[in-house]
Amino acid sequence: MSYRSIAYVSGTLLLVTGGALILPVICSLWYGEGDLFALVVSMFVPIAVGLPLRMLFRADKNLGTRESFLIAVFGWVAISAVSTMPFLIHGSIGSFTDAFFEMMSGYTTTGATILTDIEALPHGLLLWRSETHLLGGMGFLTLTILFLPHGVGGLRMFRAESSPGQVITKERFTARNRDAIWYLWAIYLVLNLAQIGLLMLGGMSLFDAACHAFGTVSTSGYSPYNASVGHFQSAYVDWVVILFMFLGGVTFMLFFFLVQREWKVVWRNTELRWYVSLTVAFCLGVSLLLWLQETYEPLDALRYGTFQVVSLLTTTGFTTADYELWPQAAQMMLFLVCFIGACAGSTTSGIKIIHYVLIWKFGVAAIKKIFFQPLAVLSVRVNGRRVNELILYLAVFYFIVNIFLVLLGGVVLTLLDELDYLSAMSAVISALMNIGPGFGAIGPSENFAFLSDASKWFLAWNMLVGRLEMFSALVVFYPSFWRS
């Protein structure tokens, strides 16, 4: 284990965190609401710790797999812990547990909150809360890689946040074209700026537009208002947010290929076609139910139904209405959407569409082999290329473990807080899939403040497991991981 490499990268993580607080400091100076001291202290502390670590240690070339996984897991934990400082110093969040839950939820793009009155916080703290989405949406480690020397295990760190299906998405991403990360971040920031501009055209202030853009493209869900996007009661705002939530759910490498004018790569992408088809199907299904059961007029049914489907499918978690008041059939469709997620390699979390594609194709091929062509070679093709059998087995295993973690987590929460089974299961789904709102006691009009500290820590860990696509967060508990 190269501890000097871990110290060097950890120092870089701290420097990035401290530097990111510049925007909230500027915001605090502009609004003058008494949060400046907390933000300035919180900015200098990680810099004061991170700078010596980066200067005193040097990372080894080709950072090892174990070091990459360790940084991927404990780096997110450490940064979430450090990022609680503004709230704790200011006093707007009284306990470290609550502040850590809020920050882990922000960085993992979950969007679950313990705040009962979001609008009571100063603008500087609200911007920092939303900025954690901006940093975590593309992956905090990918941002850190940009500040590391060439050859210091950037590829391994990049893959430490990947699920089996994302191997297909990132198969052309090699250690030598790290410049692609610059492209990804550039595209990501351009999308944020574009949405900010469109929201301001709709009458939003720069502050509101920035906070909601940070929570949209990153598919995260923090809003500076208690009523989320529903606060604005604007069809224009809703459709702009819908568009950018959908774009946030697209594999970002496809944007990269578009910039490179590799049209065929985008056109033949199997997951993208499934993503568009599923989104349209669920949006029309929920909207039709809302109209037929006279919950809304046709245009409003399409607007509210589409917004909520895209929000939950992309694991964003914004809301414009209390969907628990909708017909049961519509709620059931939304509940089903929570188990899907958008595209691998996007800013979204969840099981991901690519895994369903792999499992479906694997199942069809297996049936053909068993009943019709017993001598045939089992073959699954995605994006025009044959998929390695190991990836297929891992995809099935990934799906099974996700369902198992949801069921096990539901049992744990019923024991910790005596929640009803719907609320317990929904809370775990919300955390593990990084969705935010759920059903029952943690529905769209509720929050997570009432839970015990033990439940909050358990859910915070589930957020990290979900954001790191499960394997990276769980492998560190395997005894052989620590053996030399």
VOGU-3710 file (C-alpha; in Angstrom, 3 decimals, decimal comma):
1> msyrsiayvs> 0,000/0,000/0,000  1,519/3,315/-1,086  0,490/5,631/1,739  2,470/8,543/0,329  0,415/8,340/-2,860  -2,782/8,306/-0,813  -1,562/11,327/1,181  -0,681/13,195/-2,023  -4,059/12,584/-3,656  -5,876/13,349/-0,389
11> gtlllvtgga> -4,061/16,666/-0,239  -5,242/17,415/-3,773  -8,812/16,546/-2,801  -8,638/18,977/0,119  -7,206/21,738/-2,065  -9,992/21,291/-4,603  -12,577/21,433/-1,816  -11,091/24,580/-0,310  -10,824/26,249/-3,697  -14,444/25,422/-4,508
21> lilpvicslw> -15,589/27,517/-1,536  -14,564/30,695/-3,354  -17,949/30,937/-5,086  -19,975/30,739/-1,840  -17,630/33,310/-0,261  -18,313/35,723/-3,129  -22,033/35,021/-2,807  -21,863/35,707/0,935  -20,099/39,021/0,326  -22,830/40,000/-2,123
31> ygegdlfalv> -25,781/39,172/0,131  -24,157/39,985/3,503  -26,200/37,570/5,606  -23,669/36,663/8,293  -22,267/33,439/6,882  -19,001/34,913/5,585  -16,862/33,961/8,606  -18,004/30,332/8,492  -17,274/30,075/4,775  -13,849/31,759/4,935
41> vsmfvpiavg> -12,666/29,559/7,812  -14,016/26,489/6,039  -12,122/27,492/2,905  -8,735/27,961/4,558  -8,744/24,874/6,808  -8,725/22,258/3,985  -6,203/24,372/2,080  -3,958/24,582/5,162  -4,075/20,798/5,543  -4,048/19,865/1,873
51> lplrmlfrad> -1,162/22,075/0,747  1,480/20,438/3,018  0,255/16,969/2,025  0,689/17,781/-1,644  4,076/19,428/-1,115  5,605/16,875/1,260  4,515/13,717/-0,541  4,811/12,513/-4,108  2,504/10,028/-5,749  3,931/6,900/-7,313
61> knlgtresfl> 3,605/6,465/-11,037  0,770/4,146/-12,020  -1,166/4,346/-8,786  -2,197/0,834/-7,751  -5,687/-0,622/-7,808  -5,942/-0,894/-4,023  -4,883/2,715/-3,545  -7,409/3,844/-6,155  -10,276/2,018/-4,477  -9,229/3,298/-1,055
71> iavfgwvais> -9,121/6,885/-2,313  -12,451/6,431/-4,094  -14,181/5,323/-0,886  -12,521/7,238/1,921  -11,852/10,280/-0,240  -15,596/10,839/-0,613  -16,086/10,292/3,118  -13,303/12,729/4,054  -14,490/15,449/1,676  -18,075/15,109/2,904
81> avstmpflih> -16,827/15,441/6,482  -14,702/18,520/5,705  -17,556/20,123/3,781  -19,765/20,141/6,884  -17,697/22,943/8,404  -19,642/25,938/6,986  -22,921/24,630/8,385  -21,490/23,637/11,761  -19,557/26,884/12,286  -22,536/28,985/11,222
91> gsigsftdaf> -24,887/26,877/13,343  -27,529/26,377/10,657  -27,152/22,612/11,110  -26,687/21,669/14,732  -25,137/18,203/14,626  -22,268/16,637/12,710  -24,467/13,666/11,794  -27,046/15,889/10,109  -24,393/18,000/8,374  -22,548/14,902/7,134
101> femmsgyttt> -25,810/13,415/5,838  -26,535/16,642/3,955  -23,067/16,834/2,423  -22,873/13,147/1,512  -26,286/13,541/-0,068  -24,985/16,549/-1,991  -21,758/15,020/-3,297  -23,365/11,700/-4,200  -26,104/13,647/-6,046  -28,789/12,033/-3,903
111> gatiltdiea> -30,637/15,194/-2,967  -32,118/13,837/0,279  -32,204/16,483/2,986  -32,611/16,843/6,733  -33,463/20,558/6,461  -37,020/21,388/7,484  -36,819/25,022/6,331  -34,355/25,321/3,474  -35,220/28,943/2,753  -34,038/30,017/6,225
121> lphglllwrs> -30,382/29,392/5,300  -28,169/32,270/4,054  -27,513/32,444/0,323  -23,819/31,585/0,697  -24,566/28,301/2,464  -27,332/27,471/0,008  -24,932/27,979/-2,888  -22,339/25,732/-1,209  -25,028/23,112/-0,688  -25,891/23,224/-4,398
131> ethllggmgf> -22,253/23,416/-5,469  -21,614/20,002/-3,926  -23,886/18,747/-6,717  -21,785/20,490/-9,331  -18,615/18,886/-7,943  -20,081/15,443/-7,360  -22,146/15,192/-10,539  -19,285/14,409/-12,884  -17,491/12,558/-10,094  -15,250/14,261/-7,575
141> ltltilflph> -12,374/11,959/-8,461  -12,479/12,921/-12,143  -12,057/16,541/-11,104  -9,138/15,615/-8,876  -7,453/13,685/-11,690  -7,128/16,940/-13,628  -4,814/18,264/-10,909  -2,618/15,166/-10,727  0,568/14,604/-12,730  0,285/12,434/-15,837
151> gvgglrmfra> 0,635/8,723/-15,156  -0,530/8,797/-11,526  -3,227/6,153/-11,878  -5,881/8,434/-13,321  -7,476/5,610/-15,296  -7,773/3,351/-12,247  -9,302/6,147/-10,173  -11,686/6,890/-13,021  -12,777/3,250/-13,157  -13,080/3,024/-9,375
161> esspgqvitk> -16,412/4,830/-9,757  -17,653/2,441/-12,449  -20,163/-0,376/-12,559  -19,877/-3,435/-14,861  -22,043/-1,827/-17,526  -19,940/1,312/-17,560  -16,986/-0,699/-18,858  -18,829/-0,762/-22,181  -19,350/2,995/-22,031  -15,738/3,744/-21,127
171> erftarnrda> -14,046/1,031/-23,150  -12,358/3,594/-25,396  -11,159/5,685/-22,481  -7,450/5,014/-21,995  -4,784/6,414/-19,743  -3,205/8,321/-22,627  -6,262/10,349/-23,524  -6,831/11,911/-20,140  -7,613/15,044/-22,112  -11,042/13,462/-22,615
181> iwylwaiylv> -11,754/14,300/-18,967  -11,186/17,949/-19,822  -13,709/17,559/-22,622  -16,214/15,910/-20,280  -15,887/18,670/-17,704  -16,066/21,333/-20,401  -19,271/19,811/-21,809  -20,663/19,455/-18,288  -19,980/23,116/-17,484  -21,345/24,292/-20,836
191> lnlaqigllm> -24,610/22,461/-20,133  -24,771/24,135/-16,718  -24,140/27,572/-18,220  -26,705/26,976/-20,962  -29,356/26,052/-18,421  -28,499/29,046/-16,241  -29,021/31,301/-19,257  -32,347/29,707/-20,205  -33,653/29,853/-16,628  -32,706/33,513/-16,349
201> lggmslfdaa> -34,623/34,139/-19,586  -37,606/32,684/-17,740  -37,317/35,272/-14,983  -35,064/33,525/-12,447  -32,354/35,403/-10,609  -28,740/34,391/-11,256  -28,588/32,772/-7,812  -31,742/30,682/-8,326  -30,732/29,748/-11,865  -27,259/28,632/-10,756
211> chafgtvsts> -28,548/26,550/-7,833  -31,136/24,787/-9,968  -28,747/24,238/-12,873  -26,183/22,719/-10,490  -28,894/20,341/-9,275  -30,258/19,533/-12,734  -27,344/18,660/-15,037  -25,775/16,708/-12,170  -29,176/14,984/-11,716  -29,058/15,739/-8,003
221> gyspynasvg> -32,118/17,645/-6,833  -31,160/20,256/-4,237  -33,235/23,406/-4,533  -32,969/26,548/-2,371  -36,747/26,404/-1,915  -38,885/24,149/0,250  -41,252/23,460/-2,648  -38,369/22,535/-4,988  -38,956/23,517/-8,634  -42,666/23,703/-7,854
231> hfqsayvdwv> -41,919/26,993/-6,076  -41,911/28,830/-9,424  -45,231/27,484/-10,741  -43,895/27,978/-14,255  -44,413/25,663/-17,221  -41,402/27,229/-18,947  -39,116/26,484/-15,987  -40,476/22,942/-15,731  -39,748/22,123/-19,386  -36,261/23,642/-19,256
241> vilfmflggv> -35,462/21,523/-16,196  -36,967/18,442/-17,895  -34,705/18,945/-20,914  -31,518/19,258/-18,875  -32,423/16,418/-16,517  -32,799/14,252/-19,603  -29,469/15,454/-21,017  -27,824/14,771/-17,651  -28,992/11,175/-17,993  -27,227/10,679/-21,335
251> tfmlffflvq> -23,814/8,994/-21,392  -21,406/11,933/-21,349  -18,942/10,102/-23,557  -21,579/10,441/-26,296  -21,347/14,222/-25,991  -17,596/13,799/-26,321  -18,074/11,748/-29,485  -20,471/14,379/-30,833  -17,805/17,039/-30,343  -15,381/14,729/-32,159
261> rewkvvwrnt> -18,005/14,307/-34,932  -18,135/10,545/-34,484  -21,807/10,365/-35,399  -21,905/6,610/-35,939  -20,841/5,932/-32,347  -23,812/7,919/-31,077  -26,262/6,532/-33,626  -25,517/2,881/-32,856  -25,522/3,315/-29,063  -27,947/0,698/-27,791
271> elrwyvsltv> -28,401/2,179/-24,341  -29,350/5,607/-25,723  -32,133/4,092/-27,817  -33,444/2,210/-24,782  -33,198/5,380/-22,680  -35,271/7,411/-25,127  -37,830/4,632/-25,542  -38,289/4,016/-21,809  -38,505/7,729/-21,050  -41,201/8,301/-23,679
281> afclgvslll> -43,150/5,207/-22,619  -43,234/6,053/-18,915  -43,914/9,763/-19,503  -46,879/8,983/-21,747  -48,129/6,268/-19,394  -48,112/8,434/-16,248  -49,443/11,491/-18,097  -52,276/9,457/-19,601  -53,254/8,112/-16,170  -53,260/11,624/-14,687
291> wlqetyepld> -55,524/12,815/-17,491  -57,905/9,848/-17,605  -58,415/9,933/-13,855  -59,007/13,700/-14,011  -56,086/14,664/-11,810  -55,037/17,353/-14,335  -56,100/18,769/-17,666  -54,304/17,191/-20,678  -51,438/19,703/-21,006  -50,867/19,870/-17,250
301> alrygtfqvv> -50,988/16,071/-17,048  -48,255/15,871/-19,692  -46,192/18,548/-17,939  -46,395/17,170/-14,387  -46,241/13,521/-15,435  -43,225/14,044/-17,685  -41,416/16,111/-15,083  -41,769/13,523/-12,337  -40,912/10,549/-14,538  -37,761/12,199/-15,891
311> slltttgftt> -36,833/13,424/-12,401  -37,024/9,938/-10,851  -35,710/8,054/-13,877  -32,589/10,217/-13,938  -32,370/10,022/-10,109  -32,577/13,839/-9,914  -35,320/14,112/-7,340  -36,787/17,533/-8,145  -40,541/17,784/-7,605  -43,291/20,068/-8,855
321> adyelwpqaa> -46,205/18,289/-7,176  -46,942/15,881/-4,353  -47,151/12,697/-6,414  -48,389/10,718/-3,400  -51,754/12,389/-4,056  -51,832/10,955/-7,571  -53,710/7,778/-8,597  -52,186/4,557/-7,284  -51,394/3,284/-10,781  -49,375/6,430/-11,542
331> qmmlflvcfi> -47,541/6,095/-8,226  -46,744/2,460/-9,011  -45,203/3,474/-12,319  -43,084/6,096/-10,556  -42,021/3,499/-7,995  -40,951/1,202/-10,820  -38,988/4,029/-12,454  -36,919/4,385/-9,269  -35,364/0,965/-9,951  -34,150/1,848/-13,444
341> gacagsttsg> -31,863/4,878/-13,541  -30,596/6,451/-16,761  -27,444/5,761/-18,793  -24,105/4,488/-17,525  -21,387/7,107/-17,765  -23,866/9,920/-17,107  -24,271/11,970/-13,942  -27,098/9,687/-12,808  -27,031/6,787/-10,376  -29,334/3,799/-9,997
351> ikiihyvliw> -29,046/0,354/-11,554  -28,666/1,918/-15,035  -30,340/1,025/-18,303  -27,284/-0,727/-19,722  -27,580/-3,448/-17,088  -31,192/-4,086/-18,084  -30,086/-4,197/-21,722  -27,397/-6,768/-20,895  -29,704/-8,876/-18,731  -32,475/-8,809/-21,359
361> kfgvaaikki> -30,168/-9,767/-24,203  -28,481/-12,412/-22,034  -31,884/-13,874/-21,150  -33,054/-13,951/-24,772  -29,797/-15,595/-25,881  -30,043/-18,177/-23,072  -33,635/-19,096/-24,018  -32,628/-19,514/-27,658  -29,737/-21,750/-26,651  -31,799/-23,901/-24,261
371> ffqplavlsv> -34,920/-24,403/-26,394  -34,034/-23,747/-30,016  -30,295/-23,832/-30,714  -28,575/-25,979/-28,042  -25,336/-26,170/-30,016  -25,120/-22,428/-30,650  -22,507/-20,230/-28,984  -24,088/-17,797/-26,524  -23,459/-14,300/-27,867  -24,694/-10,876/-26,765
381> rvngrrvnel> -23,948/-7,766/-28,801  -24,212/-4,155/-27,627  -23,311/-1,145/-29,769  -22,519/-3,544/-32,587  -19,846/-5,408/-30,622  -19,810/-8,700/-28,754  -19,917/-8,383/-24,966  -17,499/-10,422/-22,884  -19,254/-13,116/-20,830  -17,643/-11,818/-17,639
391> ilylavfyfi> -19,401/-8,472/-18,130  -22,710/-10,301/-18,553  -22,255/-12,267/-15,343  -21,203/-9,142/-13,467  -24,251/-7,246/-14,760  -26,582/-9,973/-13,474  -24,703/-10,082/-10,174  -24,820/-6,267/-9,918  -28,602/-6,294/-10,368  -29,129/-9,070/-7,813
401> vniflvllgg> -26,925/-7,411/-5,177  -28,739/-4,086/-5,636  -32,098/-5,744/-5,000  -30,634/-7,647/-2,041  -29,255/-4,414/-0,540  -32,662/-2,752/-0,891  -34,407/-5,630/0,907  -31,740/-5,932/3,601  -31,638/-2,170/4,083  -35,411/-2,065/4,482
411> vvltlldeld> -35,161/-4,609/7,291  -32,388/-2,604/8,987  -34,414/0,626/8,923  -37,523/-1,043/10,318  -35,375/-2,222/13,228  -33,597/1,103/13,776  -36,612/3,412/13,544  -39,653/1,117/13,405  -40,676/2,550/10,057  -43,470/1,008/8,041
421> ylsamsavis> -42,155/-1,259/5,290  -42,999/1,179/2,455  -41,140/4,077/4,078  -38,176/1,876/5,029  -37,827/0,344/1,562  -38,336/3,699/-0,092  -35,695/5,364/2,092  -33,123/2,729/1,104  -34,060/2,997/-2,579  -33,781/6,779/-2,299
431> almnigpgfg> -30,293/6,545/-0,795  -28,888/3,579/-2,720  -30,180/4,810/-6,096  -29,288/8,429/-5,181  -32,823/9,635/-5,914  -33,722/11,888/-2,952  -37,485/11,871/-2,381  -39,412/8,660/-2,050  -42,734/7,410/-0,756  -44,406/7,225/2,632
441> aigpsenfaf> -42,655/9,029/5,483  -39,942/10,350/3,136  -42,317/11,394/0,341  -41,975/14,543/-1,788  -43,470/16,787/0,907  -41,353/15,269/3,707  -37,637/14,998/4,592  -35,210/12,770/6,514  -34,886/14,923/9,649  -37,046/12,653/11,815
451> lsdaskwfla> -34,772/9,626/11,434  -32,392/8,556/14,206  -28,664/9,212/13,911  -28,053/5,512/13,304  -30,464/5,506/10,365  -28,882/8,638/8,909  -25,400/7,098/9,023  -26,730/3,902/7,492  -28,419/5,811/4,666  -25,341/8,000/4,138
461> wnmlvgrlem> -23,306/4,846/3,614  -25,920/3,587/1,142  -25,593/6,866/-0,760  -21,866/6,266/-1,130  -22,374/2,631/-2,136  -24,832/3,752/-4,800  -22,647/6,580/-6,095  -19,556/4,392/-6,361  -21,606/1,740/-8,171  -21,447/-0,655/-5,212
471> fsalvvfyps> -18,307/-2,716/-5,872  -15,748/-0,038/-4,971  -17,472/0,741/-1,676  -17,881/-2,917/-0,677  -14,528/-4,358/-1,746  -12,680/-2,496/1,039  -14,425/-4,787/3,543  -12,998/-7,887/1,911  -10,056/-9,167/4,035  -7,785/-9,969/1,084
481> fwrs> -8,050/-6,336/-0,070  -5,727/-5,326/2,807  -3,199/-8,090/2,329  0,114/-7,083/0,802
//
